[in-house]
Amino acid sequence: MIRPEIKLRLNLEPLSLRERLFAYAVLVRLNRPIGILLLLWPALWALWIAGNGQPRWEVVLIFILGVALMRSAGCAINDYADRNIDGRVARTRHRPLAVGLISPKEAIAVFALLSLVAFGLVLLLDWKTISMSFAAVALAALYPFMKRFTHLPQLVLGMAFGWAVPMAFMALTGGVSDAGWLLYLAAIIWALIYDTEYAMVDREDDIKIGVKSTAILFGEYDRLMIGLLQLTMLALLIMVGSKLELGLYYQLGVAIGGGMFLRQQIMIRKREPKRCFEAFLDNNGFGMIIFIGLVLDYLLSVHG
């Protein structure tokens, strides 16, 4: 949330450098790193699998920094796309563009700069991975505008957030295996799960404004659809484990993740915005537990 003293100074005097930097930090959600983590976990899953439990650390670092940069860039272009909408939604009405702290041109510049820095990191990898990075930027730029045209913007978000998975396989192995594509599909399904929970928070405002989402599309069947998506994702993760002959620790991680999905169903059962947001946040723990299971499995089990 933007500090009240900054809002009060709007149109009265220029912001100080410190206040402007603070506004930029809020624009790219450095105050809310959950988005970085939700984007990072599938990338780490893929890196550990593609690297057979021992990914090259320079590649891991490139992906971690790239994820942080591209998520931040995505927030900037998202706020540009929603600059005339955010002020009408309770949760987003204090965003920098909505209150005039940052101009639309500045948001576009931030998106372009962060994307270029991320591309500079990708240039340290092979040409096949570099070529895949163009799709990542295109998906990140496309997603914010999809809520005006389709009730499935979360699908595009999943394609964007999960694209680090095939990129990680390409960077470490020179290609994407069947397990890699299954993991990418699981990442897309996961985004549909957590971003539908997120959209449930804003559903009433979105209906009034005319913004589309899976939460609106699913309507009274939202919990059922989220449950089916959760079961589908767990099945995909089990298929990945079966293809790779992953052992007990990975399977245990998936089982615990299933328990966390059940907890999310309990959280959203009354569709209270606060509890739906808590369910969304709970997905960070899900991503982490799957990663811990992978790490332990590669450390303590025998893999060829």
N, C-alpha and C positions, 0 to 999 in steps of 0.2 A: 504494500500500500504506500502511496506517495505521502510523504510527510506533510502535515497541515501547513507548516510554515512556508513550504515551497508553493503550495497551491495558493496561499494568500498573497504571494508576491507576484503571481502571474499578471502580466500586462501592466505591472507597476514599475518594475526595474529589471534589468537583465539578471539572469542567474549567475551566481559565482561559478568559477571553474569546478569547485567541489560539488556544488549542487548539480551542475550539468553532468559531471561524471557519475553522480549518484543516479540521475535520471537515465543515463545510458545503461547502467548496471541493471536497473529495474526493467528497462526495455528488453534486455536479453536474458532476464530472469536469473541473474546470478544470485538473487536473494531467495530463489526457489529452485534448488538443483535437482529436484525430483525428475524433471524431464531429461536431464543429462544421464541420470542413473538408469531410467527406463530404456534409453537408447543404448547405454553402455553394456548392460547385461547380455543381450543377444550377441553383441560383438565379442565379448569375452568368452561366451559359450563357444562361438565359432572358432575363435583363435586357439582355444585349448584343444578343441577336437581336431582342427586342421593341423595343429602343431603336435598332435599325439601326446598332449600333456606337457610339451616342452616348446612352446612357441618362441620364436626369436624375440628377444626383449625390445629390440629397436622397433620391430613391427608393432608390438603391443603398445609401446609409447606413442607411436604415430597414430594408431587407432584411438587411443584414449584422448589425445589432444584433438584429433579430427572430430571425434564425437562431440566434445565440448564446444568446439567452434561451430559445427554445423547445427547443433541444437540451438545455440545462441543466434545464429544467422536465421534459423527458422522462426524463432520468436520475433525477430525484427520484421520479417516479411509478413508474419501473421498479424502483427499489430498494424502494419500498413494496410493490409487487406481489410481489417476490421475497424479501421479508424472512425468510421461513421456508425459503428454498431456498439463498440465497447462501452460508450457512455450511457447506453440504454440498458445495460445488463449490470445487475447489482454487484456481481463478483469482479467485474472488469472495469467499472466506471472510473477508477482512479489510475488506470494505466497512463504512462507518460504522453502518448499520442492523444488519448481521450481527453486529457485535461490541458493539452496544448504546451506541455513542457518541451516536447520534441516535435519537429516538423516532419511531414511525410517524406520530404526529400532526405532529411537526415536518416530516417529509418531505412530508406532504400540504400543509402550510402553505407550504413552499418552492415546491412545484409551483403552488399557487394564486397566490402572489405573483408569481413569474416570468411566469406566463401573463397576469396582469393588466397587468404592465408591458409585455409584448409587445403586448397588445391596445391599450394606450395609444399605442404607436407606429403601429399599423395605423390608428388613428383619424385620423391625419394624411393618410390616403389617401382615395380616393373610396368611396362607399357600397357599390359592387359588390365591391370588394376587401375591404372590412370584412365583408361578408356571407360571403365565402369563408373568412375567418379562423376562423369557428366550426367549420368542417370540420377545419381544421388542429389545433385544440385537441382535438376529439373523437377524431381519429385518433391523436394523441400519447398520449391517456389510454387508448385502447383497446388499443394494441399490446402493452404489457407483460403483459396478461392472456390474450392469444391463445395463448401457448405451452402453456396448459393444455387447450385445446379443439381445436387444429388443428396439423398438421405444417407449416403455411404461415404462421407468424407473420412470417416475413421478407417475405411479400407485403404484409401490413398495414404493416410498417415502411417498405417502399418507397413505399406510397401516402402515408404520413405525411411521409417525408423529401422526396418529390418534389413535394408539394403547393405548394411555393414556386414551382414552374414556372408553372402556370396563374395563380397569384396575381400573378406578375411581369408576365405578358402582360396581365392585366386592369388592373393598376395603370398600365401605360404605354400601352396601346392601347385600353382599354375593352372588350376581348373576348379570346377565346383562339382563335388560328388553328389550322388543321390541323397546321402545323408545331409549334405549341405543344403540342398533344395528343400528337403523336409524340414530342416531347422528354420529356413527362411519362411516357409509356410506357417510354422509354429509361431514365429515372431509376428507375422501379419495377424494371425488369429489373436495373439496376446494383446496387440494394440486395439483390436476390436473390443476385447473384453474391458481393458482398463479405461479406454477412452469413452466407451458407452457409459460406464459408471461415472466418469467425469461429466459427460453430457447430461446425465440425469440431474446433476446439480443445477444446471441452467435451463432445464427443459421448459419451464413455464415462461421464462423471459424469451427464449428462442422461438416459442410458438407465437408469441405476441409480435415479435420482430419479423418473423418469416424466415429465420435461419433453420436449415435442415440438419438433422443428425440421426444416428441410429437409435438414440433414446426415443426420439419422436416416431421414427419408423416402427420400432418394436411396440411402442405404446404399452398396453397392459400386459403384454407378453415379454416385457424387458427382462425380467428375472429368468424366465424360461430360456430365452435366447442366449443370455449371458451364460446360463448353466450349460446349455448345449455347446457353446463355444469353449467353455472351460473343459468339458469332457473331450472335445475334439483336440484341444491343445495337449492335454495330458496323453491322449492316444498317439499324437504325433511325436511327442518326446519319448514315449515308450518305443515307438518304431525306430527312432534315431538310435536309442540305446541298443535295440536288438540288432540293427545293421552293423553297429560298431562293436558289438559284443561287450558293452559296458557292464560293469558288475554291480555288486550290492550297494555300494555307496551312492552311485548315481541313481539306482532304483529307489533307494531310501529318500534321496533328495526329491525325486518326482512324487513319491508318496506323501512326504511332508507338504510339498507344494499343493497336492490335491486337498489336503486338510486346510490349507490356507484359502483355497478357492471356496471351500465349504464355509469357512468363517466369513468370507466376503458376501456370500449369499445371505448369511444371517444379518450382516451389516445393512444390506440394501433392502431387507424384506419389507420395511415400512416406507421406503423411497424418500426418507428424510434427507434433504440436501447435505446436511452436515455428515451424516453417516455414509452417504454415497461417496462423499469426498474422502472420508477415511478409508473406505474400501479401495478407492483409486490409489491412495498412498500406500496401502498394504501390498500392492504389487511390487514395490521395491524389495520387500522382504522375500517375495516369491522368486524374483530374478536372482537374488543373492543366494537363496538356498539351492537353486538348481546349479549355480556356479560352484558353490562349496562342494556339492555332491560330485560334480565333474572333477574338480581339483583333487579331492580325496581319492576318487576312483583311479585316476591316473598315477597318483603318488603311491597308493597302497595295493593296487591290483596289477596283474600282469597283462600287458598289452603287446601285441606283436608289432 
